[in-house]
Amino acid sequence: MTLVLVAHGTRDPAGAVVVEEIASLVRARLGGVPVHVAYADVRQPDVTSVLSSVTGPAVVVPAFLAAGYHVRVDIPAQVAASGHPDTAVTAPIGPALVPALLSRLAEAGRRPGDPVVLAAAGSSDPRALADVRAVADALSRRVGPVTIGYAATATPRIADVVARARAETRGRVAVASWLLAPGLFHRAVAASGADVVAAPIGAHLRVVEAVLLRYYEARCFQGAA
């Protein structure tokens, strides 16, 4: 059963490298299962063209951190446009990745006591913003109070939140990047003025495990249907 890993898409070549690295690690763990990369936006190939080249059942795993417009609308529409039969679309992988977020924050040099700002891409979908708030709540149980700033679309913007945190604490401010790969959004995060900016989650082991979990769940469901 083919796995199609769907990423957001970015014009930054480094972002595409990260997605391909995740796909390669997933492919190695699946041992012979075809794994293809598709993009919901910006880059090609899109989901429709990838599924059009696939034979047999397929599982589409959105490598997204929240269930926003792309996950709820674009990806299902592209699946439908492909006309590919027997295709399952899973939930996004974000909820399982808080440990990876903590890991990247520690690698960046965040110290105990540094206030943490969670930087997310932003969305016009309130359900996606609720997903981000749930991550902030989970993170706060490990690092203390967490505020949220957005790189685009939603408010407050990340630079404003960082400036407010610094004014309130008069100390270092650390940003945890709730982003999968480098690109336009992370450049906005890096320019926020924080003292510590974690790298995007990237090809972390937890990402690979989350993709595999979604894939196996879908396989079990399809097998039981």
Backbone as ProteinMPNN parsed JSONL, in Angstrom:
{"seq_chain_A": "MTLVLVAHGTRDPAGAVVVEEIASLVRARLGGVPVHVAYADVRQPDVTSVLSSVTGPAVVVPAFLAAGYHVRVDIPAQVAASGHPDTAVTAPIGPALVPALLSRLAEAGRRPGDPVVLAAAGSSDPRALADVRAVADALSRRVGPVTIGYAATATPRIADVVARARAETRGRVAVASWLLAPGLFHRAVAASGADVVAAPIGAHLRVVEAVLLRYYEARCFQGAA", "coords_chain_A": {"N_chain_A": [[0.849, -1.192, 0.0], [0.783, 2.031, -1.057], [2.425, 4.921, 0.242], [1.751, 8.299, 0.399], [3.355, 11.149, 1.082], [2.499, 14.262, 2.121], [3.452, 17.564, 1.93], [3.476, 21.083, 2.853], [4.749, 22.831, 0.999], [7.232, 24.947, -0.373], [9.161, 27.693, -1.638], [11.744, 27.689, -0.926], [14.669, 25.939, -1.354], [15.853, 24.481, 0.715], [13.762, 23.701, 2.325], [12.441, 21.783, 0.758], [14.431, 19.861, 0.717], [14.405, 18.956, 3.374], [11.86, 17.745, 3.484], [12.2, 15.662, 1.634], [14.154, 14.265, 2.989], [12.758, 13.373, 5.247], [10.925, 11.678, 3.941], [12.714, 9.784, 2.913], [13.696, 8.599, 5.256], [11.341, 7.491, 6.263], [10.778, 5.715, 4.198], [12.92, 3.94, 4.46], [12.261, 2.715, 6.854], [9.942, 1.381, 6.191], [10.603, -0.558, 4.4], [10.49, -1.384, 1.439], [7.933, -0.556, 0.779], [6.292, 1.616, -1.422], [7.041, 5.063, -1.303], [6.017, 8.28, -1.803], [6.513, 11.765, -2.457], [4.466, 14.604, -2.213], [3.026, 17.872, -2.788], [0.971, 20.304, -1.225], [0.744, 22.902, -2.026], [2.382, 25.574, -3.791], [4.84, 24.09, -4.624], [5.657, 21.487, -7.011], [5.527, 17.888, -7.405], [1.907, 17.921, -7.245], [-0.729, 16.547, -5.153], [-2.669, 15.366, -6.749], [-1.343, 14.74, -9.196], [0.598, 12.925, -8.316], [-0.932, 10.795, -7.219], [-2.193, 10.027, -9.541], [-0.27, 8.584, -10.808], [0.001, 6.324, -9.348], [-0.562, 2.91, -8.629], [-2.942, 0.678, -7.205], [-3.963, 0.48, -3.675], [-3.714, 3.466, -1.646], [-2.235, 5.522, 0.884], [-2.592, 8.688, 2.098], [-0.668, 10.898, 3.788], [-0.794, 13.778, 5.54], [1.836, 15.879, 6.126], [1.601, 17.907, 8.155], [1.309, 20.328, 10.757], [-0.979, 21.235, 11.909], [-4.559, 21.176, 11.532], [-5.486, 22.838, 9.191], [-6.654, 24.893, 6.424], [-5.429, 23.726, 4.133], [-5.228, 21.024, 4.864], [-7.882, 20.337, 5.419], [-9.311, 21.081, 3.142], [-7.821, 21.563, 0.622], [-6.116, 19.254, 0.219], [-7.951, 16.972, 0.338], [-9.502, 17.752, -1.907], [-7.644, 17.598, -3.997], [-7.08, 14.885, -3.91], [-9.586, 13.872, -4.656], [-9.738, 14.914, -7.243], [-7.864, 13.407, -8.54], [-9.052, 10.998, -9.029], [-8.32, 8.577, -8.06], [-8.931, 5.355, -6.905], [-9.714, 3.861, -3.7], [-8.258, 5.315, -1.687], [-6.923, 6.528, 1.274], [-7.027, 9.254, 3.503], [-5.174, 10.574, 6.047], [-5.221, 11.973, 9.414], [-3.421, 15.032, 10.298], [0.083, 15.189, 11.386], [0.856, 16.619, 13.601], [0.013, 16.538, 16.492], [1.633, 14.642, 17.836], [4.154, 15.664, 18.134], [5.248, 17.296, 20.119], [7.393, 16.469, 21.893], [9.536, 16.548, 20.051], [9.599, 19.242, 19.488], [10.419, 20.268, 21.977], [12.96, 19.143, 22.016], [14.278, 20.476, 19.878], [14.216, 23.057, 20.903], [15.835, 22.851, 23.161], [18.259, 22.19, 21.912], [18.796, 24.594, 20.663], [19.609, 26.185, 22.718], [18.045, 27.141, 24.797], [17.52, 28.208, 28.118], [16.662, 27.135, 31.469], [14.058, 29.018, 32.823], [14.083, 30.974, 30.849], [11.677, 32.809, 29.135], [9.215, 31.394, 26.957], [8.184, 31.552, 23.623], [5.838, 30.339, 21.423], [6.119, 29.814, 18.077], [4.147, 29.826, 15.279], [2.883, 29.054, 11.977], [0.434, 30.25, 11.299], [-3.056, 30.73, 10.516], [-6.213, 31.034, 8.835], [-8.186, 29.481, 9.697], [-10.102, 28.705, 12.415], [-10.011, 26.25, 13.728], [-7.481, 25.246, 13.22], [-5.971, 27.125, 14.61], [-6.821, 26.513, 17.159], [-5.603, 24.045, 17.425], [-2.937, 24.868, 17.6], [-3.004, 26.265, 20.027], [-3.464, 24.116, 21.74], [-1.034, 22.785, 21.541], [0.652, 24.726, 22.644], [-0.314, 24.68, 25.267], [0.427, 22.074, 26.028], [3.198, 22.297, 25.802], [3.693, 24.204, 27.752], [3.427, 22.811, 30.081], [5.843, 21.695, 30.395], [7.801, 23.696, 30.221], [6.954, 25.954, 31.515], [4.952, 29.023, 31.486], [3.678, 29.725, 28.229], [3.577, 31.79, 25.424], [1.941, 32.683, 22.331], [2.886, 33.35, 19.001], [2.476, 34.43, 15.601], [3.658, 33.765, 12.28], [2.43, 34.574, 9.969], [-0.767, 35.519, 8.543], [-2.484, 34.997, 10.958], [-2.963, 36.725, 14.133], [-1.514, 37.466, 17.388], [1.457, 38.831, 15.824], [4.679, 37.29, 15.525], [7.034, 38.842, 16.072], [6.003, 40.947, 17.567], [5.07, 39.638, 19.848], [7.434, 38.595, 20.906], [8.786, 40.993, 21.5], [7.101, 42.005, 23.475], [7.368, 40.028, 25.454], [10.043, 40.341, 26.121], [10.042, 42.908, 27.177], [8.528, 42.505, 29.434], [10.008, 40.685, 30.968], [12.645, 41.493, 30.905], [14.787, 39.96, 30.174], [16.365, 37.139, 28.527], [14.688, 35.816, 25.632], [13.117, 32.989, 24.332], [12.316, 31.236, 21.362], [10.203, 28.733, 20.262], [9.951, 26.859, 17.419], [7.187, 26.061, 15.755], [7.123, 24.703, 13.23], [7.595, 22.81, 10.27], [9.665, 22.798, 8.35], [12.421, 24.682, 6.848], [11.885, 27.962, 5.389], [9.787, 30.611, 4.117], [8.166, 31.237, 6.372], [9.754, 30.476, 8.572], [11.887, 32.192, 8.257], [10.702, 34.599, 8.967], [10.278, 34.054, 11.656], [12.922, 33.767, 12.543], [13.742, 36.361, 12.297], [12.527, 37.652, 14.357], [13.632, 38.826, 16.581], [14.203, 37.437, 18.877], [16.273, 36.013, 21.468], [16.99, 33.365, 21.444], [16.331, 31.09, 18.962], [14.682, 28.336, 17.981], [15.376, 25.71, 15.649], [13.367, 24.657, 12.805], [11.226, 21.75, 13.172], [11.846, 19.625, 11.425], [13.554, 16.723, 10.058], [13.152, 15.001, 12.298], [13.288, 12.186, 14.523], [10.833, 11.768, 15.786], [9.034, 12.816, 13.972], [9.216, 11.036, 11.839], [8.264, 8.734, 13.139], [5.657, 9.585, 13.71], [4.548, 9.853, 11.144], [4.69, 7.184, 10.298], [2.971, 6.004, 12.182], [0.466, 7.159, 11.488], [0.216, 6.047, 8.942], [0.148, 3.249, 9.437], [-2.136, 3.112, 11.028], [-4.098, 3.828, 9.161], [-3.846, 1.749, 7.337], [-4.664, -0.429, 8.914], [-7.312, 0.296, 9.378], [-8.348, 0.282, 6.763], [-7.98, -2.386, 6.183], [-9.778, -3.518, 7.915], [-12.136, -2.666, 6.968]], "CA_chain_A": [[0.0, 0.0, 0.0], [1.637, 3.2, -1.249], [2.314, 6.067, 1.148], [2.01, 9.61, -0.206], [3.65, 12.129, 2.127], [2.136, 15.569, 1.568], [3.955, 18.714, 2.666], [2.867, 22.351, 2.452], [5.407, 23.389, -0.172], [7.955, 26.195, -0.168], [10.117, 28.008, -2.704], [13.081, 27.542, -0.353], [15.151, 24.581, -1.623], [16.165, 23.778, 1.962], [12.522, 23.093, 2.794], [12.224, 20.565, -0.016], [15.43, 18.883, 1.166], [13.911, 18.377, 4.624], [10.745, 16.85, 3.17], [12.759, 14.47, 1.007], [14.855, 13.51, 4.037], [11.723, 12.665, 6.011], [10.432, 10.595, 3.098], [13.753, 8.764, 2.831], [13.727, 7.878, 6.533], [10.117, 6.684, 6.309], [10.972, 4.64, 3.209], [13.85, 2.957, 5.032], [11.568, 1.976, 7.913], [8.852, 0.58, 5.638], [11.194, -1.712, 3.73], [9.919, -1.816, 0.17], [6.667, 0.128, 0.487], [6.534, 2.861, -2.179], [6.79, 6.319, -0.593], [6.118, 9.41, -2.72], [6.325, 13.102, -1.885], [3.612, 15.533, -2.948], [2.89, 19.165, -2.119], [-0.373, 20.874, -1.26], [0.778, 24.254, -2.577], [3.66, 26.2, -4.167], [5.743, 23.212, -5.367], [5.158, 20.297, -7.686], [4.209, 17.502, -7.871], [0.817, 18.009, -6.284], [-1.285, 15.257, -4.761], [-3.392, 14.8, -7.89], [-0.429, 14.128, -10.163], [1.243, 11.759, -7.714], [-1.897, 9.697, -7.148], [-2.49, 9.578, -10.904], [0.785, 7.665, -11.235], [0.06, 5.221, -8.389], [-1.507, 1.806, -8.799], [-3.247, 0.012, -5.946], [-4.385, 1.335, -2.562], [-2.759, 4.486, -1.218], [-2.496, 6.272, 2.113], [-2.077, 10.052, 2.015], [-0.361, 11.393, 5.132], [-0.419, 15.198, 5.535], [2.929, 16.239, 7.037], [1.206, 19.221, 8.624], [1.285, 20.395, 12.206], [-2.331, 21.588, 12.335], [-5.578, 20.833, 10.541], [-6.0, 24.067, 8.595], [-7.334, 24.85, 5.124], [-4.806, 22.751, 3.218], [-5.559, 19.665, 5.3], [-9.328, 20.095, 5.393], [-9.925, 21.391, 1.852], [-6.967, 21.382, -0.56], [-5.655, 17.872, 0.018], [-9.075, 16.137, -0.11], [-9.905, 18.13, -3.262], [-6.661, 17.059, -4.93], [-7.307, 13.438, -3.948], [-10.79, 13.648, -5.463], [-9.44, 15.241, -8.639], [-7.028, 12.331, -9.131], [-9.886, 9.865, -9.379], [-7.689, 7.337, -7.62], [-9.793, 4.621, -5.976], [-9.114, 3.227, -2.523], [-7.261, 6.217, -1.102], [-7.235, 7.006, 2.622], [-6.329, 10.466, 3.926], [-5.074, 10.53, 7.505], [-5.104, 13.233, 10.141], [-2.045, 15.542, 10.284], [1.004, 14.532, 12.321], [1.285, 17.553, 14.628], [-0.176, 16.285, 17.933], [2.647, 13.759, 18.423], [5.497, 16.216, 17.935], [5.711, 18.186, 21.192], [8.754, 16.108, 22.326], [10.497, 17.042, 19.07], [9.662, 20.692, 19.704], [11.269, 20.444, 23.15], [14.319, 18.784, 21.633], [14.843, 21.572, 19.087], [14.371, 24.208, 21.788], [17.033, 22.602, 23.971], [19.42, 22.274, 21.013], [19.042, 26.0, 20.341], [20.252, 26.82, 23.858], [17.127, 27.707, 25.772], [17.873, 27.918, 29.501], [15.532, 27.171, 32.406], [13.712, 30.383, 33.189], [13.855, 31.8, 29.663], [10.294, 32.726, 28.665], [9.11, 30.717, 25.662], [7.149, 31.937, 22.675], [5.604, 29.327, 20.393], [5.929, 30.452, 16.775], [3.439, 28.99, 14.318], [2.717, 29.701, 10.675], [-0.781, 31.039, 11.274], [-4.117, 30.189, 9.676], [-7.516, 31.69, 8.95], [-9.106, 28.453, 10.183], [-10.045, 28.69, 13.887], [-9.677, 24.914, 14.221], [-6.024, 25.151, 13.193], [-5.47, 27.942, 15.72], [-7.077, 25.738, 18.374], [-4.535, 23.042, 17.481], [-1.728, 25.551, 18.079], [-3.188, 26.517, 21.46], [-3.291, 22.845, 22.444], [0.415, 22.545, 21.601], [1.188, 25.667, 23.636], [-0.674, 24.169, 26.59], [1.274, 20.9, 26.302], [4.567, 22.777, 25.991], [3.772, 24.953, 29.014], [3.567, 21.857, 31.186], [7.263, 21.326, 30.467], [8.73, 24.828, 30.276], [6.326, 27.118, 32.128], [4.007, 29.742, 30.624], [4.044, 29.863, 26.816], [2.732, 32.661, 24.61], [1.906, 32.281, 20.919], [3.009, 34.373, 17.967], [2.301, 33.855, 14.273], [4.503, 34.309, 11.22], [1.574, 35.133, 8.915], [-2.215, 35.28, 8.538], [-3.13, 35.23, 12.247], [-2.313, 37.633, 15.079], [-0.465, 38.474, 17.232], [2.633, 38.446, 15.051], [5.752, 36.763, 16.367], [7.943, 39.902, 16.533], [5.312, 41.71, 18.613], [5.018, 38.817, 21.064], [8.795, 38.557, 21.44], [9.075, 42.31, 22.092], [6.333, 42.119, 24.709], [7.972, 39.125, 26.439], [11.3, 40.935, 26.589], [9.716, 44.064, 28.022], [7.985, 42.031, 30.703], [10.984, 39.911, 31.74], [13.962, 42.136, 30.84], [15.804, 38.914, 30.024], [16.364, 36.417, 27.26], [13.435, 35.248, 25.158], [13.351, 31.843, 23.451], [11.207, 30.914, 20.469], [10.065, 27.358, 19.784], [9.405, 26.963, 16.06], [6.195, 25.037, 15.414], [7.208, 24.661, 11.774], [8.229, 21.556, 9.887], [10.842, 22.935, 7.494], [12.811, 26.064, 6.555], [11.132, 28.638, 4.347], [9.378, 31.985, 4.394], [7.662, 31.387, 7.738], [10.841, 30.417, 9.552], [12.666, 33.429, 8.147], [10.009, 35.588, 9.796], [10.544, 33.685, 13.046], [14.328, 34.067, 12.821], [13.89, 37.82, 12.346], [11.61, 38.159, 15.387], [14.362, 39.526, 17.63], [14.406, 36.58, 20.049], [17.666, 35.656, 21.76], [17.132, 31.955, 21.083], [15.312, 30.662, 18.004], [14.857, 26.922, 17.651], [15.221, 25.314, 14.251], [12.145, 23.894, 12.531], [11.29, 20.373, 13.665], [12.655, 18.925, 10.436], [13.533, 15.258, 9.939], [13.322, 14.441, 13.637], [12.774, 10.826, 14.658], [9.415, 11.807, 16.153], [8.277, 13.057, 12.744], [9.176, 9.751, 11.136], [7.37, 7.844, 13.884], [4.285, 10.071, 13.558], [4.116, 9.48, 9.79], [4.48, 5.734, 10.293], [1.772, 5.703, 12.956], [-0.69, 7.486, 10.663], [0.154, 5.081, 7.84], [-0.292, 1.94, 9.942], [-3.534, 3.25, 11.44], [-4.925, 3.81, 7.953], [-3.815, 0.377, 6.802], [-5.513, -1.272, 9.76], [-8.704, 0.672, 9.147], [-8.743, -0.195, 5.449], [-8.045, -3.835, 6.236], [-10.951, -3.92, 8.665], [-13.349, -2.204, 6.276]], "C_chain_A": [[0.884, 1.241, 0.0], [1.371, 4.274, -0.205], [2.647, 7.327, 0.355], [2.154, 10.62, 0.922], [3.437, 13.516, 1.546], [2.636, 16.678, 2.483], [3.297, 19.985, 2.124], [3.42, 22.831, 1.123], [6.037, 24.724, 0.153], [8.876, 26.432, -1.356], [11.554, 27.872, -2.22], [13.574, 26.116, -0.606], [15.459, 23.787, -0.361], [14.92, 23.104, 2.533], [12.23, 21.793, 2.07], [13.208, 19.476, 0.382], [14.963, 18.191, 2.439], [12.788, 17.387, 4.354], [11.255, 15.56, 2.54], [13.509, 13.611, 2.032], [13.862, 12.736, 4.897], [11.214, 11.474, 5.219], [11.438, 9.459, 3.01], [13.814, 7.934, 4.109], [12.491, 6.994, 6.694], [10.254, 5.482, 5.381], [11.865, 3.543, 3.77], [13.167, 2.114, 6.1], [10.495, 1.047, 7.358], [9.338, -0.59, 4.785], [10.479, -2.189, 2.481], [8.58, -1.19, -0.176], [6.975, 1.401, -0.303], [6.149, 4.085, -1.351], [7.042, 7.462, -1.571], [5.892, 10.71, -1.97], [5.416, 13.908, -2.806], [3.487, 16.818, -2.132], [1.469, 19.696, -2.286], [-0.406, 22.216, -1.975], [2.217, 24.579, -2.972], [4.535, 25.308, -5.066], [4.97, 22.102, -6.071], [6.055, 19.115, -7.334], [3.139, 17.693, -6.801], [0.241, 16.615, -6.032], [-1.974, 14.583, -5.937], [-2.452, 14.082, -8.847], [0.269, 12.909, -9.594], [0.283, 10.574, -7.682], [-2.247, 9.163, -8.534], [-1.457, 8.582, -11.418], [0.873, 6.408, -10.369], [-0.971, 4.156, -8.749], [-1.724, 1.135, -7.45], [-3.607, 0.989, -4.853], [-3.287, 2.309, -2.143], [-3.218, 5.118, 0.079], [-1.819, 7.629, 1.972], [-1.907, 10.584, 3.433], [0.034, 12.869, 5.039], [0.673, 15.47, 6.585], [2.72, 17.684, 7.469], [1.099, 19.177, 10.141], [-0.087, 20.756, 12.761], [-3.297, 21.31, 11.193], [-6.224, 22.099, 9.999], [-6.59, 23.823, 7.218], [-6.737, 23.798, 4.192], [-5.216, 21.327, 3.573], [-7.043, 19.373, 5.107], [-9.938, 20.248, 3.998], [-9.028, 21.015, 0.668], [-6.601, 19.918, -0.809], [-6.812, 16.953, -0.369], [-9.524, 16.464, -1.539], [-8.932, 17.575, -4.301], [-6.766, 15.54, -5.028], [-8.504, 13.132, -4.844], [-10.518, 13.889, -6.94], [-8.619, 14.155, -9.32], [-7.873, 11.167, -9.619], [-9.322, 8.536, -8.926], [-8.594, 6.615, -6.62], [-9.015, 4.125, -4.763], [-7.964, 4.056, -1.956], [-7.753, 6.687, 0.263], [-6.406, 8.246, 2.913], [-6.34, 10.497, 5.443], [-5.174, 11.925, 8.106], [-3.666, 13.743, 10.037], [-1.22, 14.95, 11.424], [1.334, 15.379, 13.547], [1.15, 17.128, 16.078], [0.915, 15.445, 18.589], [4.025, 14.407, 18.53], [5.969, 17.182, 19.018], [7.093, 17.766, 21.712], [9.838, 16.575, 21.341], [10.676, 18.546, 19.197], [10.556, 21.012, 20.893], [12.728, 20.168, 22.823], [14.983, 19.918, 20.856], [15.087, 22.812, 19.95], [15.616, 24.057, 22.649], [18.298, 22.722, 23.123], [19.791, 23.723, 20.714], [19.666, 26.768, 21.502], [19.321, 27.493, 24.833], [17.507, 27.259, 27.181], [16.627, 27.891, 30.373], [15.283, 28.615, 32.849], [13.53, 31.312, 32.011], [12.386, 31.692, 29.262], [10.247, 32.175, 27.244], [7.921, 31.264, 24.881], [7.041, 30.822, 21.643], [5.285, 30.035, 19.09], [5.291, 29.469, 15.811], [3.215, 29.774, 13.031], [1.539, 30.658, 10.673], [-1.783, 30.449, 10.294], [-5.361, 31.039, 9.852], [-8.568, 30.738, 9.497], [-9.026, 28.398, 11.713], [-9.708, 27.324, 14.461], [-8.174, 24.697, 14.216], [-5.411, 25.963, 14.334], [-5.713, 27.25, 17.058], [-6.027, 24.637, 18.532], [-3.247, 23.657, 18.03], [-1.842, 25.832, 19.576], [-3.019, 25.239, 22.275], [-1.812, 22.496, 22.574], [1.056, 23.459, 22.636], [0.886, 25.202, 25.053], [0.211, 22.981, 26.98], [2.708, 21.323, 26.578], [4.718, 23.473, 27.336], [3.909, 24.023, 30.219], [5.009, 21.409, 31.368], [8.187, 22.516, 30.699], [8.158, 26.051, 30.987], [5.446, 27.844, 31.124], [4.55, 29.947, 29.206], [3.054, 30.805, 26.148], [2.881, 32.252, 23.151], [2.054, 33.5, 20.032], [2.971, 33.706, 16.602], [3.188, 34.551, 13.247], [3.675, 34.99, 10.142], [0.112, 34.836, 9.237], [-2.901, 35.627, 9.862], [-2.344, 36.245, 13.08], [-2.432, 37.043, 16.477], [0.73, 37.932, 16.448], [3.807, 38.152, 15.987], [6.668, 37.864, 16.889], [7.309, 40.719, 17.655], [5.283, 40.934, 19.929], [6.399, 38.741, 21.714], [9.127, 39.878, 22.126], [8.336, 42.48, 23.417], [6.94, 41.253, 25.814], [9.268, 39.711, 26.984], [11.027, 42.114, 27.51], [9.232, 43.625, 29.397], [9.038, 41.363, 31.575], [12.337, 40.579, 31.857], [15.087, 41.102, 30.787], [15.721, 38.289, 28.647], [14.968, 35.878, 26.938], [13.77, 34.139, 24.168], [12.101, 31.568, 22.621], [11.294, 29.454, 20.054], [9.338, 27.4, 18.45], [8.478, 25.79, 15.76], [6.018, 25.021, 13.892], [7.955, 23.393, 11.389], [9.562, 21.766, 9.188], [11.197, 24.41, 7.289], [11.966, 26.646, 5.425], [10.755, 30.036, 4.801], [8.942, 32.177, 5.84], [8.8, 31.369, 8.753], [11.752, 31.637, 9.44], [12.021, 34.549, 8.961], [10.251, 35.325, 11.277], [11.974, 34.066, 13.428], [14.574, 35.565, 12.959], [13.059, 38.462, 13.453], [12.306, 38.938, 16.487], [14.584, 38.717, 18.888], [15.894, 36.273, 20.233], [17.978, 34.227, 21.34], [15.99, 31.595, 20.138], [15.591, 29.218, 17.623], [14.688, 26.705, 16.156], [13.84, 24.695, 14.045], [12.319, 22.437, 12.962], [12.048, 19.472, 12.711], [12.494, 17.415, 10.464], [13.861, 14.606, 11.281], [12.729, 13.036, 13.676], [11.292, 10.817, 14.978], [8.527, 12.073, 14.933], [8.12, 11.754, 11.972], [8.193, 8.812, 11.818], [5.913, 8.271, 13.735], [3.725, 9.723, 12.182], [3.804, 7.986, 9.73], [3.216, 5.353, 11.053], [0.513, 5.995, 12.148], [-0.873, 6.458, 9.547], [-0.391, 3.741, 8.327], [-1.734, 1.995, 10.43], [-4.474, 3.155, 10.24], [-4.973, 2.417, 7.339], [-4.727, -0.553, 7.6], [-6.99, -0.983, 9.515], [-9.2, 0.139, 7.808], [-8.866, -1.71, 5.426], [-9.276, -4.339, 6.955], [-12.258, -3.578, 7.955], [-13.927, -3.292, 5.365]], "O_chain_A": [[1.641, 1.475, 0.942], [0.226, 4.506, 0.184], [3.697, 7.411, -0.282], [1.192, 10.911, 1.632], [4.112, 13.907, 0.593], [2.289, 16.728, 3.663], [2.649, 19.966, 1.077], [2.662, 23.194, 0.223], [5.453, 25.539, 0.868], [9.319, 25.484, -2.005], [12.485, 27.932, -3.023], [12.959, 25.168, -0.12], [15.343, 22.562, -0.355], [15.019, 22.048, 3.157], [11.818, 20.812, 2.688], [12.859, 18.295, 0.384], [15.107, 16.976, 2.574], [12.767, 16.301, 4.935], [10.783, 14.477, 2.884], [13.497, 12.383, 1.95], [14.1, 11.577, 5.235], [11.084, 10.377, 5.762], [11.053, 8.29, 3.031], [13.965, 6.713, 4.057], [12.586, 5.877, 7.204], [9.886, 4.365, 5.743], [11.598, 2.357, 3.578], [13.463, 0.926, 6.235], [10.17, 0.037, 7.981], [8.571, -1.505, 4.483], [9.92, -3.286, 2.468], [8.137, -1.284, -1.32], [7.833, 2.184, 0.105], [5.065, 4.136, -0.77], [8.143, 7.6, -2.104], [5.171, 10.751, -0.973], [5.581, 13.894, -4.026], [3.801, 16.846, -0.942], [0.854, 19.554, -3.343], [-1.452, 22.631, -2.474], [3.154, 23.92, -2.523], [4.928, 25.731, -6.153], [3.809, 21.825, -5.77], [7.223, 19.309, -6.999], [3.425, 17.636, -5.605], [0.678, 15.632, -6.63], [-1.877, 13.367, -6.104], [-2.722, 12.956, -9.265], [0.511, 11.946, -10.322], [0.652, 9.467, -8.076], [-2.561, 7.982, -8.685], [-1.728, 7.825, -12.35], [1.705, 5.534, -10.613], [-2.102, 4.466, -9.123], [-0.798, 1.035, -6.646], [-3.565, 2.201, -5.067], [-2.096, 2.02, -2.267], [-4.413, 5.238, 0.347], [-0.611, 7.706, 1.753], [-2.875, 10.705, 4.184], [1.1, 13.18, 4.507], [0.446, 15.307, 7.783], [3.537, 18.562, 7.192], [0.834, 18.129, 10.731], [-0.332, 20.599, 13.957], [-2.896, 21.22, 10.033], [-7.376, 22.397, 10.313], [-6.976, 22.704, 6.88], [-7.473, 23.061, 3.536], [-5.514, 20.521, 2.691], [-7.413, 18.28, 4.679], [-10.956, 19.627, 3.694], [-9.434, 20.234, -0.192], [-6.761, 19.411, -1.92], [-6.674, 16.203, -1.335], [-9.886, 15.563, -2.296], [-9.354, 17.13, -5.368], [-6.567, 14.969, -6.101], [-8.442, 12.239, -5.69], [-11.012, 13.152, -7.793], [-8.675, 14.003, -10.54], [-7.464, 10.431, -10.517], [-9.79, 7.482, -9.356], [-8.981, 7.193, -5.604], [-7.792, 3.991, -4.812], [-6.852, 3.563, -1.771], [-8.871, 7.186, 0.387], [-5.215, 8.286, 2.604], [-7.406, 10.452, 6.058], [-5.208, 12.925, 7.389], [-2.769, 12.963, 9.718], [-1.757, 14.292, 12.314], [2.025, 14.904, 14.448], [2.087, 17.333, 16.849], [1.1, 15.535, 19.802], [4.973, 13.759, 18.974], [7.002, 17.83, 18.846], [7.918, 18.646, 21.957], [10.933, 16.953, 21.758], [11.782, 19.062, 19.032], [11.368, 21.934, 20.823], [13.624, 20.869, 23.294], [16.124, 20.281, 21.143], [16.063, 23.532, 19.741], [16.363, 25.015, 22.847], [19.294, 23.292, 23.569], [20.967, 24.041, 20.533], [20.192, 27.865, 21.313], [19.754, 28.332, 25.623], [17.782, 26.082, 27.414], [15.638, 28.552, 30.057], [16.218, 29.333, 33.206], [12.882, 32.349, 32.149], [11.892, 30.581, 29.067], [11.128, 32.452, 26.43], [6.816, 31.413, 25.405], [8.043, 30.411, 21.059], [4.3, 30.768, 19.0], [5.839, 28.396, 15.558], [3.341, 30.998, 13.002], [1.623, 31.751, 10.114], [-1.404, 29.752, 9.353], [-5.545, 31.685, 10.884], [-9.708, 31.136, 9.735], [-7.968, 28.072, 12.252], [-9.175, 27.237, 15.567], [-7.642, 24.036, 15.108], [-4.439, 25.53, 14.952], [-4.912, 27.38, 17.983], [-5.609, 24.333, 19.649], [-2.55, 23.034, 18.831], [-0.872, 25.653, 20.312], [-2.486, 25.279, 23.384], [-1.385, 21.971, 23.602], [1.903, 23.024, 23.416], [1.732, 25.315, 25.94], [0.683, 22.893, 28.114], [3.362, 20.784, 27.471], [5.754, 23.347, 27.988], [4.448, 24.414, 31.254], [5.353, 20.809, 32.386], [9.246, 22.364, 31.308], [8.821, 27.086, 31.052], [5.215, 27.338, 30.025], [5.715, 30.294, 29.011], [1.842, 30.643, 26.285], [3.831, 31.56, 22.783], [1.44, 34.541, 20.266], [3.382, 32.555, 16.455], [3.437, 35.754, 13.328], [4.168, 35.894, 9.467], [-0.196, 34.007, 10.094], [-3.803, 36.464, 9.886], [-1.202, 36.575, 12.761], [-3.318, 36.231, 16.744], [0.974, 36.726, 16.418], [3.902, 38.695, 17.087], [7.049, 37.823, 18.059], [7.996, 41.136, 18.587], [5.453, 41.516, 21.001], [6.515, 38.815, 22.937], [9.691, 39.88, 23.221], [8.882, 43.036, 24.37], [7.023, 41.677, 26.967], [9.557, 39.589, 28.175], [11.715, 42.291, 28.516], [9.494, 44.289, 30.4], [8.972, 41.46, 32.801], [13.101, 40.29, 32.778], [16.188, 41.335, 31.285], [15.099, 38.826, 27.731], [14.185, 35.538, 27.825], [14.6, 34.32, 23.276], [10.977, 31.656, 23.116], [12.323, 28.996, 19.558], [8.226, 27.922, 18.364], [8.931, 24.667, 15.539], [4.941, 25.284, 13.358], [8.85, 22.954, 12.111], [10.498, 20.997, 9.405], [10.367, 25.287, 7.53], [11.405, 25.912, 4.611], [11.329, 30.574, 5.748], [9.307, 33.17, 6.47], [8.806, 32.165, 9.692], [12.33, 32.066, 10.439], [12.72, 35.354, 9.575], [10.41, 36.26, 12.062], [12.21, 34.62, 14.502], [15.499, 35.989, 13.652], [12.904, 39.683, 13.483], [11.648, 39.643, 17.253], [15.099, 39.243, 19.874], [16.666, 36.274, 19.274], [19.097, 33.921, 20.928], [14.82, 31.774, 20.474], [16.618, 28.916, 17.014], [13.949, 27.428, 15.488], [13.21, 24.256, 15.007], [13.444, 21.957, 13.097], [12.825, 18.627, 13.156], [11.445, 16.892, 10.84], [14.75, 13.758, 11.369], [11.782, 12.734, 12.95], [10.562, 9.951, 14.496], [7.392, 11.599, 14.878], [7.029, 11.417, 11.513], [7.382, 8.167, 11.154], [5.026, 7.422, 13.643], [2.561, 9.342, 12.064], [2.781, 7.577, 9.18], [2.471, 4.475, 10.618], [-0.408, 5.179, 12.119], [-1.996, 6.052, 9.25], [-1.285, 3.166, 7.705], [-2.478, 1.028, 10.266], [-5.508, 2.489, 10.295], [-6.022, 1.967, 6.879], [-5.465, -1.358, 7.031], [-7.813, -1.896, 9.453], [-10.309, -0.385, 7.707], [-9.733, -2.262, 4.749], [-9.773, -5.428, 6.67], [-13.324, -4.105, 8.275], [-14.946, -3.071, 4.71]]}, "name": "protein", "num_of_chains": 1, "seq": "MTLVLVAHGTRDPAGAVVVEEIASLVRARLGGVPVHVAYADVRQPDVTSVLSSVTGPAVVVPAFLAAGYHVRVDIPAQVAASGHPDTAVTAPIGPALVPALLSRLAEAGRRPGDPVVLAAAGSSDPRALADVRAVADALSRRVGPVTIGYAATATPRIADVVARARAETRGRVAVASWLLAPGLFHRAVAASGADVVAAPIGAHLRVVEAVLLRYYEARCFQGAA"}
